[in-house]
Amino acid sequence: MNISKSKYKILSEAERRLKNLSPKRLIVANDILAYLEDRESSDASQELLNLPGFEEAFRNASQQAKKCEVIKFNRIRRNV
């Protein structure tokens, strides 16, 4: 597989291939895509969980949001 292909070109090729599949195989392909999508999400979540202190910081932020102890973004935004 050529990694340097543009995302658009890869999507076009995948769409063409999917259109040529029988309904049974299209279901299988969809299941495979759902699995890959789930793995992508799981990998990203695991990467965050591996950051030192992330879980505690996330819990604290969630509690602050529940208590409405937040600052509006436009109050802290800087013109950069």
JOBEL-V394816 format. One record per residue. N is the residue number from 1. SS is DSSP state (a for helix, b for strand, c for the rest). D_CENTER is the distance of its C-alpha to the mean C-alpha in Angstrom with 1 decimal. Layout:
N,SS,D_CENTER
N,SS,D_CENTER
This chain:
1,c,22.2
2,c,22.4
3,c,19.3
4,c,21.0
5,c,20.7
6,c,19.0
7,a,15.7
8,a,18.0
9,a,20.6
10,a,18.3
11,a,17.0
12,a,20.7
13,a,21.9
14,a,19.4
15,a,20.5
16,a,24.1
17,a,23.9
18,a,22.3
19,a,25.1
20,c,27.7
21,c,26.7
22,c,28.7
23,a,27.3
24,a,27.3
25,a,25.4
26,a,22.9
27,a,22.1
28,a,21.7
29,a,19.4
30,a,17.2
31,a,17.2
32,a,16.2
33,a,13.3
34,a,12.2
35,a,12.7
36,a,10.8
37,a,7.7
38,a,8.5
39,a,9.3
40,a,6.2
41,a,4.8
42,a,8.5
43,a,9.0
44,a,7.0
45,a,8.9
46,a,11.9
47,a,11.9
48,a,12.2
49,a,14.7
50,c,16.7
51,c,17.4
52,c,21.0
53,c,21.5
54,a,17.9
55,a,18.6
56,a,21.8
57,a,20.6
58,a,17.9
59,a,20.6
60,a,23.0
61,a,20.7
62,a,20.1
63,a,23.9
64,a,24.7
65,a,22.6
66,a,24.4
67,c,27.7
68,c,26.9
69,c,27.6
70,c,25.3
71,c,26.2
72,c,25.3
73,a,23.3
74,a,26.1
75,a,28.5
76,a,26.9
77,c,25.5
78,c,27.5
79,c,28.5
80,c,27.3
